[in-house]
Amino acid sequence: MTHIPQIKIPATYMRGGTSKGVFFRLQDLPAAAQVPGAARDKLLLRVIGSPDPYGAQIDGMGGATSSTSKTVILAKSSKPDHDVDYMFGQVSIDKAFVDWSGNCGNLTAAVGSFAISNGLIDAARVPQNGICTVRIWQVQIAKTIIAHVPMTNGAVQETGDFELDGVTFPAAEVQIEFLDPADEGDGSGSDANSMFPTGKLVDDLEVPGIGTFKATMINAGIPTIFVNADAIGYTGTELREAINADAEALKKFETIRAYGALRMGLIKDVSEAAKRQHTPKVAFVAPPKSYVASSGKQIQANDIDLNVRALSMGKLHHAMMGTAAVAIGTAAAIPGTLVNLAAGGTQRTAVRFGHPSGTLRVGAEAVEVNGEWVVKKAIMSRSARVLMEGTVRIPGDSF
């Protein structure tokens, strides 16, 4: 009986923020996978272990959650005044597709570190000690992201005392700037490319079979649909199990997401939502209220500005997606949005919100120009660390 041997592909397994993913240099991929298309998607699916009808990704590098079923491809940038081109693929767990429609804000924290350590940054721009500023071009959303990566003795500093709720151990702080985060589009070429695609800060979103809800639908960081927690029967202090163990709740959120995507112009028919799980996100907000985080940590109402819970790839996220945090910070900075109202209704340049694992602070500055809101920058701190590096193996006929 003949058999196909496995091939080896240089790869690095990294944590970035509250996510993990497999990182590749574009030049290290097999030739057929160095260009977008079926071969690349099949390769990444096999690396992660999808599609898996068991939902466990046992035969791959994935961790069977939206936070751990991720891939990143990096190359020296072809864009002027940028160091590295960054492509993110969200791999479906149980279906045979890779969603390229958005960015991963958490893994963005690891992009600069990987680029420095893997020779993708001009050596003259990398200090022996101090901060290395890495200029990232996020290919799918066509936006610039700046990562400030600490360096010690010529190497990326990964250890430190910066604590991030949702991550067990402290590490070195990496500050991330998302420049002009609004109007990011969605990778689909749709016309839904304004910050508020419905033209309103708060709209009435009609969801057949469920009801009509007030919603803020925003393109910033990642297309996101915000609704009030109490309008859908929640308090905003829920942990993962309260949502993810409830099949009817998950179905309801997916329906809201689908009709929100349609209203935002991201899809032309609600049936298309099933094929783009990564975007848009759906989140629910509430005024500050004390709760116990998943780690057992007590979160006090007076330590936060509001509570936010968000779903990713059909499940409540264990913490908060980095791109959704950009959406939260941006919406909080604009008076009148549901996020801003939940946080007290005043104009602000930063917000600290509660999520299932704890709290997160994100800053954004918004100004009104000719009746339109403009956000030039959103800032947050994350951390990143190499977990394993070497080669990943997949059967040679996988792609």
C-alpha positions, 0 to 999 in steps of 0.5 A: 500500500502506498502512502503520502509522506508528511511535509515540514513547513517552518512555523511558530506557535504564538500567543498574542493577547488572549488568542493563540495562532500558527504564524508563517512567513509567506516565503516558507509556505509551499509555492501553491500556498504562497498565493490566495486560493484553495491550496492555501486554505486547504493547507491552513485547514489541515494545519489547524485540524479542520473541519472536525465534526467532533469539534475538538481539532485533535489532529491539528494545532487548533484549540477548538475555540475561536481564540485558538483556531487562527493562522497568520501569514507575514511577509516583508511589506510591499507597501511604502513606509511599512515593514511587514504585510500581515494576513489573518485567517480565521479557521472554521472549526467544523466547516471547511473554510478559512474566513479572510474577512477581518483582522485579529486584534489580539494576534496583532500583538504578536505580529511585530515580535514575529517580524523582528525575530524572523528577519522581516524588519530592516536590521537598521530599524531594530534597536539593541535596547528600547522600543522597536516601532513596527509598521504593519500593513493589515492587508485584508482591511487595508489599514496601518497598525503600529506595534511598539515592541520592547527589545533587550540585548538585541532580542524581543523581550517577552517576559515582564510584569504586564498583566492582561485579564484572560491571560494567566501569566504576566509578560512584556507590554506591547502597545498597539496603535490602530490608525484610522480604525473606522471605515475598515471595510470587511474584505468583501468589497462591499459598499458598507464602508462608512463608520456607521453604515446605516447612517445612524448612531443608533438604529432599529434592527428588526430581527424576524422571529425575535424582535426589534432592538436598538442597535449601534452598527459600526465599522471600526476595528471590525464590523460590530453590532452592539445591542443593549443587554436588557433588551435581549434578556441579559445583564451584561455580567454573564460568563461563557457557560451562561451563553455557550451552554444554551443552544437557543441563545446561540441561535438567537445571537446568530440570527441577530448577527445575520440580520445585522450583517444584512443591514450593514450591507456586508451581505446581500442575503441572510443565508450568506452569514453562515459562510462568514463567521468571523465578521460582523461581531455581535456584542451586548452592553450594559451599565457598570455592575459588579460580578465575579470573573471567570478566574474568580476575580471580583470586578467592582462596578466602580472600577469599570465604565460599562460591561460588554460581552461579545460573541466570536465564531458563534460562541461567547468570547472568554475575554474580548477580541482585540478588534472588538475592543477597538470598536468598543473604544471608538463607539464609547468616544462618540456621544449617543451610541449604545456603548457611550450611553452604557458608559454614562453618555459623556464624551471620553477618550478612553474606556475601561470595560468589564468582560468575562475574564476581567477588565480591559482599557482602550483609548480612542479619540473622536472628532466631529468633522462636517457632521461626520464622526472621525476617529484617527487612532485607537490604542490598547496594550497587549502582550505576546509570547512565542510558545513553540517554534520549528516546523509544523507537519501535514500530509503532503497531499493535504492541499 
